[in-house]
Amino acid sequence: MNSIDYIFMNFPELETERFILRQVKAKDFEDLYELYSDPLAIKYQQAEAMSDIDQAKKSVIAFLKGYLNKKFIRWCIADKLTDKVVGLISLHSFDILNFRAEIGYMLNSNYLNKNIMTECAIKVLDFAFNIIKLTKVEASINPDNERSIHLVVKLGFKEELLIKGISFNFKTALFEDRVIFALTKNQYSM
């Protein structure tokens, strides 16, 4: 069994100074609804904002199934004091043969500018490189998403390429460009 298979046996809970990165719980649906109906949080997501609470309840099930089916690890970023979910961070698109994955994240706009995503991404990258033993983590970002680009550059990612028309947006029914950023284990220094 390789280390990537191992991480799908028991959900890997991580801890930072202010947050617990944990698996979604049924009770999180209200926080997820708040997140996925937040226009600023979903601005660069490829789906419409949630319009009713039942969609959030279904997302809880989808998160659990995604992990069970070894598709992704999607951590809820839960405040240590209140257990409120303020955002999500994930490793997904695993390339088992080459020990690579992509990182993704989103944050409730009420919690912007508090270094939350930096704190959590450092913990996830440490897990990716030192526990799973990935060799590379990539981020696929809309070129207009300056906040996300700033984050990955701050974390040490390097821009690798721009891919034109690679990502279909269900909101606009258009194909969008993506800038691919990457961080290798050798470059990682947090």
C-alpha positions as CSV (number, residue, x, y, z in Angstrom):
1,M,0.0,0.0,0.0
2,N,1.4,3.4,-0.9
3,S,1.1,6.5,1.3
4,I,-1.6,8.0,-0.9
5,D,-3.9,4.9,-0.3
6,Y,-3.2,5.1,3.4
7,I,-4.7,8.6,3.8
8,F,-8.0,7.4,2.6
9,M,-8.3,4.8,5.4
10,N,-8.9,7.4,8.2
11,F,-9.7,11.0,7.5
12,P,-6.5,13.0,8.4
13,E,-7.5,15.7,10.8
14,L,-5.0,18.5,11.0
15,E,-4.5,21.3,13.5
16,T,-3.2,24.9,13.2
17,E,-2.9,27.5,15.9
18,R,-6.5,28.7,15.4
19,F,-8.2,26.0,13.4
20,I,-9.0,22.3,13.2
21,L,-9.0,21.0,9.6
22,R,-11.5,18.2,9.8
23,Q,-14.0,16.1,7.9
24,V,-17.4,17.6,7.3
25,K,-20.1,16.8,9.8
26,A,-23.9,16.8,9.2
27,K,-24.3,19.9,11.4
28,D,-22.0,21.9,9.1
29,F,-24.7,22.4,6.4
30,E,-25.6,25.9,7.6
31,D,-22.0,27.0,7.5
32,L,-21.6,25.5,4.1
33,Y,-24.7,27.2,2.9
34,E,-23.3,30.5,4.2
35,L,-20.1,29.8,2.3
36,Y,-21.6,28.7,-1.0
37,S,-24.1,31.5,-1.1
38,D,-21.5,34.1,-0.4
39,P,-21.0,36.0,-3.8
40,L,-17.4,36.9,-3.0
41,A,-16.4,33.4,-1.8
42,I,-17.8,31.8,-4.9
43,K,-16.8,34.4,-7.4
44,Y,-14.3,32.2,-9.1
45,Q,-16.1,28.9,-8.5
46,Q,-17.6,27.3,-11.6
47,A,-21.1,26.8,-10.3
48,E,-24.0,29.0,-9.2
49,A,-24.4,30.2,-5.7
50,M,-26.5,27.9,-3.5
51,S,-30.1,29.1,-3.4
52,D,-31.5,26.8,-0.7
53,I,-30.4,25.0,2.4
54,D,-31.1,21.5,0.8
55,Q,-28.2,22.1,-1.6
56,A,-25.9,22.5,1.4
57,K,-27.2,19.3,3.0
58,K,-26.4,17.5,-0.3
59,S,-22.9,19.0,-0.3
60,V,-22.2,17.3,3.1
61,I,-23.0,13.9,1.5
62,A,-20.9,14.8,-1.6
63,F,-17.9,15.7,0.6
64,L,-18.2,12.4,2.5
65,K,-18.6,10.3,-0.7
66,G,-15.7,12.1,-2.4
67,Y,-13.4,11.1,0.4
68,L,-14.8,7.5,0.6
69,N,-14.2,7.2,-3.2
70,K,-10.7,8.5,-2.9
71,K,-11.4,11.5,-5.1
72,F,-10.3,14.2,-2.7
73,I,-9.6,15.2,0.9
74,R,-11.8,18.3,1.6
75,W,-11.1,19.7,5.0
76,C,-13.5,22.0,6.7
77,I,-11.6,24.9,8.3
78,A,-13.3,24.9,11.7
79,D,-12.6,27.6,14.3
80,K,-11.1,25.9,17.4
81,L,-13.2,27.9,19.8
82,T,-16.6,27.7,18.1
83,D,-16.3,24.8,15.6
84,K,-17.8,27.2,13.0
85,V,-16.7,26.3,9.4
86,V,-15.2,29.4,7.9
87,G,-13.8,27.8,4.7
88,L,-12.6,24.7,2.9
89,I,-9.3,23.5,1.7
90,S,-8.6,20.4,-0.3
91,L,-6.2,18.1,-2.0
92,H,-7.7,16.7,-5.2
93,S,-6.9,15.4,-8.7
94,F,-4.4,12.9,-7.3
95,D,-1.8,11.6,-9.8
96,I,-0.8,8.4,-7.9
97,L,1.9,7.4,-10.4
98,N,3.7,10.7,-10.2
99,F,2.8,11.6,-6.6
100,R,1.1,14.9,-7.5
101,A,-2.1,16.6,-6.5
102,E,-3.9,19.9,-6.7
103,I,-4.8,22.2,-3.9
104,G,-8.0,24.1,-3.7
105,Y,-9.6,26.4,-1.2
106,M,-12.3,28.9,-0.5
107,L,-13.1,31.2,2.4
108,N,-16.2,32.9,3.8
109,S,-15.7,36.5,2.9
110,N,-16.5,37.6,6.5
111,Y,-13.1,36.1,7.4
112,L,-10.9,37.6,4.7
113,N,-7.6,39.4,5.5
114,K,-6.9,37.4,8.7
115,N,-4.2,35.1,7.2
116,I,-6.5,32.1,7.7
117,M,-5.8,30.5,4.3
118,T,-2.1,31.0,4.6
119,E,-2.1,29.3,8.1
120,C,-4.2,26.4,6.8
121,A,-2.4,26.0,3.5
122,I,1.0,25.7,5.2
123,K,-0.4,22.8,7.3
124,V,-1.9,21.1,4.2
125,L,1.3,21.5,2.3
126,D,3.3,20.1,5.2
127,F,0.9,17.1,5.2
128,A,1.2,16.7,1.4
129,F,5.0,16.7,1.3
130,N,6.0,15.1,4.6
131,I,3.2,12.7,5.3
132,I,1.8,11.6,1.9
133,K,5.3,12.2,0.3
134,L,3.9,14.1,-2.7
135,T,6.6,15.4,-5.1
136,K,4.5,18.3,-6.5
137,V,1.4,20.3,-5.6
138,E,-0.3,22.4,-8.2
139,A,-2.9,25.1,-8.2
140,S,-5.2,25.8,-11.2
141,I,-6.3,29.5,-10.9
142,N,-8.5,31.8,-12.9
143,P,-6.1,34.5,-14.1
144,D,-8.4,37.2,-12.7
145,N,-8.3,35.8,-9.2
146,E,-5.7,38.0,-7.8
147,R,-6.3,37.0,-4.1
148,S,-5.7,33.3,-4.9
149,I,-2.6,34.1,-7.0
150,H,-1.2,36.2,-4.2
151,L,-1.7,33.3,-1.8
152,V,0.1,30.7,-3.8
153,V,3.0,33.0,-4.6
154,K,3.3,33.8,-0.9
155,L,3.5,30.1,-0.3
156,G,6.3,29.7,-2.8
157,F,4.5,28.4,-5.8
158,K,5.9,29.2,-9.2
159,E,3.8,30.0,-12.3
160,E,4.3,27.2,-14.8
161,L,1.9,28.0,-17.7
162,L,-1.3,29.6,-18.9
163,I,-3.8,27.2,-20.5
164,K,-6.4,28.9,-22.6
165,G,-10.1,27.8,-22.5
166,I,-9.4,24.7,-20.3
167,S,-12.1,25.1,-17.7
168,F,-15.9,25.1,-18.3
169,N,-17.8,27.5,-16.1
170,F,-21.4,26.4,-15.5
171,K,-22.5,29.9,-14.4
172,T,-21.4,31.5,-17.7
173,A,-21.4,28.5,-20.0
174,L,-18.0,29.6,-21.2
175,F,-14.6,28.0,-21.2
176,E,-12.1,29.9,-19.1
177,D,-8.4,30.2,-18.9
178,R,-6.3,28.8,-16.0
179,V,-2.9,29.7,-14.8
180,I,-1.1,26.7,-13.4
181,F,1.1,27.3,-10.4
182,A,3.2,24.5,-8.8
183,L,5.3,23.9,-5.8
184,T,7.7,20.9,-5.6
185,K,8.9,19.2,-2.4
186,N,12.4,20.5,-3.1
187,Q,11.1,24.1,-3.3
188,Y,8.9,23.8,-0.2
189,S,10.4,25.6,2.8
190,M,7.7,26.5,5.3
